[in-house]
Amino acid sequence: MAPKEGEAPPRTILEFLGRASAFLANRGIPSARLDAEVLLAHVLGVRRLDLYLEHERRLAPREVDAYRDLLRRRGEREPVAHLTGEREFFGLRFRVSPAVLVPRPETEGLVEEALDFLRGREAEGRGTLAADVGTGSGCVAVALARGIPSLRLLATDRSSAALAVARENARAHGVERRVRFARADFLEAVLDRSLDLVVSNPPYVDPAGKDALPPEVRDHEPPEALFVPAADPLAFVRALATGAARVLRPGGLLLLEIAAGSREAVEAELLRSGLREVSFRRDLAGFDRIARSGPG
Ligand SMILES: C[S@@+](CC[C@H](N)C(=O)[O-])C[C@H]1O[C@@H](n2cnc3c(N)ncnc32)[C@H](O)[C@@H]1O
């Protein structure tokens, strides 16, 4: 973001924001202004709104250096959440790192569905036990534990680096006593029919479409959090469905986030695994995004 010849160097917050947005837009970043604001607020340790309340404030030299470094990395398409180390999800702030998927807004639908179900169980006076499979940053498990104070959860992932981030998030939100973390393949850590709810946002991206993904996703997010096996794209749905059919109590629920356009294939797989009453919830873009089913 070096000044061009004959151009005065930026000094105030507002001048830096203008220059930084143009720099990011030039590098093809679609949300250039927003990203310039988020990164500057991060460097200065203030809220985005404060940038405008204090727009005449001058930046100190070390703030300029830190901002330039983040803008350069953003220009190389590192995700904003990796640069700030955090992302908001369901009104809570989560630490993220390159070891975990950056929590997505569509996954908030999974939490809403799960909370609806769990509140119903609570109203019937039942204690509840749930599993979040492929917990990543822990965003789903932690949001559920925060939403239902009596809930106990098992959160599993195959990645120990992801589990370390998830544990940190559980501690930061004060729910670490109610969430047990386990490094496990899907539901293998559950031995008996003891769960009321299984939630999962499993990997569901077809590796054949890898080149079409935004560089932020393709080059920076963990492949094991994104891609299904090329030879068997429904392998994860099948593993979760057969696992859920084995561990869910009568009246229990499996909630799965699924790929856009996969509704029919997912429904067939859930029914084949012995689950029933399959239904779907759409996301804001109109795609069937959450599959619900249970053992009946
Ligand atoms: C799409 S990410 C979801 C992360 C988080 N739940 C979220 O919604 O942001 C999928 C997660 O599943 C994990 N995973 C992949 N294969 C797995 C397996 N066989 N068993 C358990 N977890 C797995 C990945 O490591 C990754 O953290």
Ligand as a Chemical Component Dictionary entry (heavy atoms), coordinates in Angstrom:
data_LIG
# 
_chem_comp.id                   LIG 
_chem_comp.type                 NON-POLYMER 
_chem_comp.pdbx_formal_charge   0 
_chem_comp.three_letter_code    LIG 
# 
loop_
_chem_comp_atom.comp_id 
_chem_comp_atom.atom_id 
_chem_comp_atom.alt_atom_id 
_chem_comp_atom.type_symbol 
_chem_comp_atom.charge 
_chem_comp_atom.model_Cartn_x 
_chem_comp_atom.model_Cartn_y 
_chem_comp_atom.model_Cartn_z 
_chem_comp_atom.pdbx_ordinal 
LIG C1  C1  C 0  -17.001 -28.596 7.626  1  
LIG S1  S1  S 1  -15.953 -28.721 9.043  2  
LIG C2  C2  C 0  -17.093 -28.207 10.308 3  
LIG C3  C3  C 0  -16.457 -27.561 11.498 4  
LIG C4  C4  C 0  -17.458 -26.937 12.485 5  
LIG N1  N1  N 0  -18.360 -27.937 13.018 6  
LIG C5  C5  C 0  -18.244 -25.832 11.787 7  
LIG O1  O1  O 0  -19.426 -26.054 11.493 8  
LIG O2  O2  O -1 -17.677 -24.745 11.563 9  
LIG C6  C6  C 0  -15.844 -30.467 9.204  10 
LIG C7  C7  C 0  -14.997 -30.972 10.371 11 
LIG O3  O3  O 0  -15.084 -32.404 10.347 12 
LIG C8  C8  C 0  -13.816 -32.940 10.692 13 
LIG N2  N2  N 0  -13.763 -34.320 10.163 14 
LIG C9  C9  C 0  -13.483 -34.731 8.906  15 
LIG N3  N3  N 0  -13.559 -36.072 8.820  16 
LIG C10 C10 C 0  -13.907 -36.524 10.073 17 
LIG C11 C11 C 0  -14.133 -37.818 10.625 18 
LIG N4  N4  N 0  -14.014 -38.918 9.893  19 
LIG N5  N5  N 0  -14.483 -37.901 11.940 20 
LIG C12 C12 C 0  -14.595 -36.785 12.705 21 
LIG N6  N6  N 0  -14.395 -35.527 12.217 22 
LIG C13 C13 C 0  -14.050 -35.399 10.925 23 
LIG C14 C14 C 0  -12.822 -31.975 10.078 24 
LIG O4  O4  O 0  -11.561 -32.087 10.714 25 
LIG C15 C15 C 0  -13.526 -30.638 10.322 26 
LIG O5  O5  O 0  -13.121 -30.062 11.530 27 
# 
loop_
_chem_comp_bond.comp_id 
_chem_comp_bond.atom_id_1 
_chem_comp_bond.atom_id_2 
_chem_comp_bond.value_order 
_chem_comp_bond.pdbx_ordinal 
LIG C1  S1  SING 1  
LIG S1  C2  SING 2  
LIG S1  C6  SING 3  
LIG C2  C3  SING 4  
LIG C3  C4  SING 5  
LIG C4  N1  SING 6  
LIG C4  C5  SING 7  
LIG C5  O1  DOUB 8  
LIG C5  O2  SING 9  
LIG C6  C7  SING 10 
LIG C7  O3  SING 11 
LIG C7  C15 SING 12 
LIG O3  C8  SING 13 
LIG C8  N2  SING 14 
LIG C8  C14 SING 15 
LIG N2  C9  SING 16 
LIG N2  C13 SING 17 
LIG C9  N3  DOUB 18 
LIG N3  C10 SING 19 
LIG C10 C11 SING 20 
LIG C10 C13 DOUB 21 
LIG C11 N4  SING 22 
LIG C11 N5  DOUB 23 
LIG N5  C12 SING 24 
LIG C12 N6  DOUB 25 
LIG N6  C13 SING 26 
LIG C14 O4  SING 27 
LIG C14 C15 SING 28 
LIG C15 O5  SING 29 
# 
